[in-house]
Structures are given as C-alpha cells and as structure tokens.
C-alpha cells in the first residue's frame, strides 16, 4: 500500500544473492507501475525497465531520443510499488563517462537495483536493428569504470551490454565482454545472439552472470526457461512483451468500438473492476483512511475557538 516497504538496499542485496544461486531469474518489462504490480503478483523474479518501452510510451522510436531524466522517472515510478529488484536499461549511459556516473546515481536514487550500459555509439538504436555501430573497447571500458566507481551502494549491479555480435562477430563480442568484466562489470548482456550454441560459447568464456534478451521479432530465437537454464544463463528479460500484449488488445478494442459501435463484446476479455481493485489493494487504503480519520468533526458555533 502506497508503495513497497522493502528498501532499495534490501532489494539490491536480494538481487545479488539470487544471482549467485545458479537459478534463472525472470524479469518481464513493466510499461508502468500497474504492470509492475502485476509482475510481482504473478510470482516473477524481478522487473525490467526497457528503454524501448520508455521511448514508445513517449511516442518515440528507440533511437536514443529519450533522456536520463525520463528513464530515471519511469524507474522511480516502478521501483516505488514493487518489492522485486528493478533492472534498468540505461542505454549508453547518456553521454561521456561523467554523464554515465551521474546516470548511475540517478538510478540509485530512483530505487533501482541495477542497470545495463551498452557499447553502441551515441545516439544508439534498438539492439535488433541493422546498421548498429559500437565504440572502441577502451571507450566502453571507461563507461563501465565510471559506472562502477560512481555507485554509492556496492549492491547496485552494473551490467555491461555488448552489441558487437552483429557488428564484429561472436569472438570479438566475447573479447569485449572480458574487457568489460575487467573494467568492473558485474554481469554481461550479449545482445542479439543468434543461437543456443552462441549462448553456450559465451557462457563458457565469461566468469560472471550473463543476461539473455528474449524479445519478440528480433534476431535471437525465443528460448524457453528450461533451455536458458541448461545453457547457464542467469537472468532473462522479456522487455516489450507486456506492452505488445497490451497494445495488441488496445488496437483490437478500438476496432471493435469503431466497427460495432460498442465495447460490449470486449467485456469478457477485460480485467474486471474487482481485479483492478484487488491489484491496487483498495481495502488497505480504506483501512488506512479509517485509522486516520476516525474522529467526528464538531459543529462550530459563534465565538468558538480552535
């Protein structure tokens, strides 16, 4: 009620501890605070804040147009309501190493449990589009050193994302990942791998946790939890899945209203009012209201004081 009672430090510690268990952690992407509540209620392991989803929510393509402040604001909204760890897509860190350092502290203040910073040039583009360009290894290493050095809570997870697989090939991407670990990355996110074999090769080469991106309509095959676990993946994100589901339903509903002249046929597929109230915990707010406003206001007469 009103927000989670779990502190940011507690959630970061829990995330760190879970990363060390060898269990695959599932982080669906939340497109707002309400969807974050649904993720927790469904029993998943964490919440992801996708840069593509933040951009889409602003009516923008995922080509580096969003700002650090906009991403931090969405992260704060999501982290406020959930006791789960929140992992944030920080794009390229939104600038040079000093900007990266500030981004990390903004996300710490927002309550995030970690973030990933990538090695694309700025402005970046969606990791599953063609025509990406990556910065030199040393430039990205400076970003990671700045990120790791800027955090005030050592529990905050710094993940390095490399987009080099589609640009320079798998061996170069693995070499980059090793350099990023040396620079201080706690986890590696190899973007746009093309097969199970590539995940296996990455896992064998890298000694820190790795993250898999199971985004639809991309370059990576959609692998099951069982397969990812067998490959030794530590975290899987489903960054745009919930937004795509929601927008698919929105567009279908709008067509129904336009063509049928009523939303009556859509009601069976809607979340009910009762379920929404349950997810938002209306009863707890009512109990709080009664516990605070439990007095009668006296009538005032002429000459009364106070």
C-alpha positions in Angstrom: 0.0 0.0 0.0 1.3 3.4 -1.1 4.5 1.6 -2.1 6.8 -1.2 -1.2 8.2 -1.5 2.3 11.4 -3.1 1.0 14.2 -0.6 0.9 16.4 -0.2 -2.2 19.3 -1.7 -0.3 17.3 -4.8 0.7 16.2 -5.3 -2.9 19.8 -4.9 -4.2 21.1 -7.4 -1.7 18.4 -9.9 -2.7 19.2 -9.4 -6.3 22.9 -10.0 -5.7 22.2 -13.1 -3.6 19.8 -14.5 -6.2 22.5 -14.0 -8.9 24.7 -16.3 -7.0 22.3 -19.3 -6.8 22.5 -20.5 -10.4 18.8 -20.2 -10.7 17.4 -18.4 -13.8 15.8 -15.0 -12.8 12.9 -13.9 -15.0 12.4 -10.1 -15.4 9.5 -9.1 -17.6 9.4 -5.5 -18.7 6.9 -3.2 -17.0 5.4 -0.4 -19.0 4.1 1.4 -15.9 3.7 0.9 -12.2 0.5 -1.0 -12.5 2.1 -3.6 -14.8 5.0 -3.9 -12.2 2.4 -4.8 -9.6 1.0 -7.5 -11.9 4.6 -8.9 -12.5 5.1 -9.2 -8.7 1.6 -10.7 -8.2 2.3 -13.3 -10.9 5.3 -14.5 -8.9 8.1 -13.5 -11.2 11.6 -12.7 -10.0 12.2 -9.1 -11.0 11.0 -6.1 -13.1 12.8 -4.7 -16.1 12.5 -1.1 -17.3 13.1 -1.2 -21.1 14.5 1.8 -22.9 12.4 0.8 -25.9 9.3 0.8 -23.8 10.0 4.2 -22.2 10.6 5.6 -25.7 7.4 4.0 -27.1 5.4 5.4 -24.1 6.5 8.8 -25.1 5.5 8.2 -28.8 9.2 7.9 -29.9 11.3 5.3 -31.6 14.1 3.6 -29.8 16.9 5.5 -31.4 18.5 7.4 -28.5 15.9 10.2 -28.2 15.0 9.6 -24.5 16.9 11.3 -21.7 18.4 10.1 -18.5 15.8 12.0 -16.5 12.9 10.4 -18.4 14.3 6.9 -17.8 15.0 7.7 -14.1 11.5 9.0 -13.7 9.9 5.8 -15.0 12.3 3.7 -12.9 11.3 5.6 -9.8 7.6 5.0 -10.5 8.2 1.3 -11.0 10.6 0.8 -8.1 8.2 2.6 -5.7 5.5 0.0 -5.9 7.3 -3.4 -6.0 9.4 -5.3 -3.6 11.1 -7.1 -6.5 14.5 -5.9 -7.8 14.3 -3.5 -10.7 16.8 -3.7 -13.6 17.0 -0.6 -15.8 18.1 -0.1 -19.4 20.4 2.8 -19.3 21.3 2.8 -23.0 24.8 4.2 -23.5 24.8 5.9 -20.1 23.5 9.1 -21.8 26.9 10.6 -22.5 30.5 10.5 -21.7 31.9 8.8 -18.5 30.9 11.7 -16.3 27.4 11.5 -17.6 27.4 7.8 -17.0 28.4 8.3 -13.4 25.6 10.7 -12.9 23.1 8.3 -14.5 24.1 5.6 -12.1 23.5 7.8 -9.1 20.2 9.0 -10.5 19.1 5.4 -10.9 20.3 4.6 -7.4 18.2 7.4 -6.1 15.2 6.1 -8.1 15.4 2.8 -6.2 16.7 0.7 -9.0 18.7 -2.5 -8.2 21.0 -2.3 -11.2 21.2 -1.2 -14.8 23.0 -2.1 -18.0 25.1 0.3 -20.1 25.9 -0.6 -23.7 28.8 -0.2 -26.1 26.9 1.4 -29.0 27.8 4.8 -30.3 25.5 7.7 -29.2 22.8 8.1 -30.3 22.1 4.4 -30.1 19.4 2.3 -31.8 17.4 -0.8 -30.9 19.7 -3.7 -30.5 17.8 -5.8 -33.0 18.0 -3.3 -35.9 20.6 -3.4 -38.6 23.2 -0.7 -39.0 24.4 -0.5 -35.4 27.9 0.9 -34.6 30.0 0.2 -31.5 32.5 2.4 -29.8 36.1 1.2 -29.3 36.7 -1.2 -26.4 38.6 1.3 -24.3 35.8 3.9 -24.6 33.2 1.4 -23.4 35.6 0.3 -20.6 35.8 3.9 -19.4 31.9 3.9 -19.3 31.9 0.8 -17.1 34.7 2.1 -14.8 32.7 5.3 -14.4 29.6 3.3 -13.6 31.2 1.0 -11.1 33.0 3.9 -9.4 30.0 6.2 -9.2 27.7 3.8 -7.3 27.4 4.6 -3.6 25.7 1.2 -2.8 28.0 -1.6 -3.7 24.9 -3.8 -4.1 23.9 -1.9 -7.2 24.5 -4.2 -10.1 26.4 -2.8 -13.1 25.8 -4.8 -16.2 27.7 -4.3 -19.5 25.8 -4.9 -22.7 27.7 -5.5 -25.9 26.1 -5.1 -29.3 29.3 -6.3 -31.0 27.9 -9.7 -32.1 26.0 -8.2 -35.0 28.8 -5.8 -35.9 32.2 -7.6 -35.3 31.2 -11.2 -34.8 31.0 -13.5 -31.8 34.7 -13.9 -30.9 35.1 -10.1 -30.8 32.0 -9.8 -28.7 33.4 -12.3 -26.2 36.7 -10.4 -26.1 34.9 -7.2 -25.4 32.9 -8.8 -22.6 36.1 -10.0 -20.9 37.4 -6.4 -21.1 34.2 -5.1 -19.6 34.4 -7.5 -16.7 38.0 -6.4 -16.1 36.7 -2.8 -16.1 34.2 -3.6 -13.3 31.1 -5.1 -14.8 29.1 -7.4 -12.5 27.1 -9.0 -15.3 27.3 -9.2 -19.1 24.4 -8.8 -21.6 25.4 -10.1 -25.0 22.8 -8.6 -27.3 21.3 -10.3 -30.4 23.0 -13.7 -30.1 21.8 -15.9 -32.9 21.6 -19.5 -31.4 21.8 -21.7 -28.4 25.3 -22.5 -29.4 26.3 -18.9 -29.2 24.9 -18.6 -25.7 26.8 -21.7 -24.7 30.0 -20.3 -26.1 29.5 -17.0 -24.3 28.7 -18.8 -21.0 31.9 -20.9 -21.2 34.0 -17.8 -21.8 32.7 -15.4 -19.2 33.1 -15.9 -15.5 30.3 -13.5 -14.3 26.5 -13.8 -14.6 25.1 -13.3 -18.1 21.7 -12.0 -19.3 19.6 -13.1 -22.2 17.1 -10.9 -24.1 14.1 -12.8 -25.2 12.5 -10.0 -27.2 9.9 -10.9 -29.9 10.5 -10.3 -33.6 14.3 -10.0 -33.1 17.5 -11.7 -34.1 17.6 -14.1 -31.1 15.4 -17.3 -31.1 12.8 -17.3 -28.3 14.3 -19.9 -25.9 12.4 -21.5 -23.0 13.3 -21.1 -19.4 14.4 -24.7 -19.3 16.7 -24.2 -22.3 18.2 -21.0 -20.9 18.8 -22.7 -17.5 20.6 -25.6 -19.3 22.8 -23.0 -21.0 23.8 -21.4 -17.7 22.0 -18.1 -18.3 21.4 -16.2 -15.0 18.8 -13.5 -16.0 16.3 -13.4 -18.8 14.4 -10.2 -19.8 11.1 -10.0 -21.7 11.5 -6.3 -22.4 8.5 -5.4 -24.6 6.2 -8.4 -24.2 3.7 -6.8 -21.9 3.5 -3.6 -23.9 3.0 -5.6 -27.1 0.2 -7.7 -25.4 -1.5 -4.5 -24.1 -1.2 -2.6 -27.4 -2.5 -5.6 -29.3 -5.6 -5.6 -27.1 -5.9 -1.8 -27.3 -5.9 -1.8 -31.1 -8.4 -4.7 -31.3 -10.6 -2.9 -28.8 -10.6 0.3 -30.8 -11.5 -1.6 -34.0 -14.4 -3.2 -32.1 -15.7 0.2 -30.9 -15.3 1.7 -34.3 -17.0 -1.1 -36.2 -19.5 -2.5 -33.7 -20.4 0.8 -32.0 -20.0 -0.7 -28.6 -17.4 -2.3 -26.3 -19.9 -4.8 -25.0 -18.2 -7.7 -26.9 -14.9 -6.9 -25.3 -16.0 -7.1 -21.7 -15.2 -10.8 -21.3 -11.6 -10.2 -22.2 -11.2 -7.2 -19.9 -9.6 -7.1 -16.5 -12.6 -6.6 -14.2 -13.1 -3.7 -11.8 -12.8 -6.1 -8.9 -9.5 -7.5 -10.1 -8.0 -4.0 -10.6 -9.1 -3.0 -7.1 -7.5 -6.2 -5.8 -4.2 -5.5 -7.6 -4.2 -1.9 -6.3 -5.2 -3.1 -2.8 -8.1 -0.8 -2.3 -9.1 -2.4 1.0 -5.7 -1.5 2.6 -6.2 2.2 1.6 -9.7 2.1 3.1 -8.4 0.7 6.4 -5.7 3.4 6.5 -8.2 6.1 5.8 -10.4 4.8 8.7 -7.5 4.6 11.1 -6.5 8.2 10.4 -9.9 9.9 10.0 -11.6 8.1 13.0 -13.0 11.2 14.6 -16.1 13.3 14.3 -15.8 16.9 13.3 -17.7 19.0 15.8 -20.1 21.7 14.7 -18.8 25.2 15.2 -20.8 27.9 16.9 -20.5 31.6 17.2 -17.4 32.5 19.3 -15.9 29.1 19.2 -12.1 28.9 19.1 -9.6 26.5 17.6 
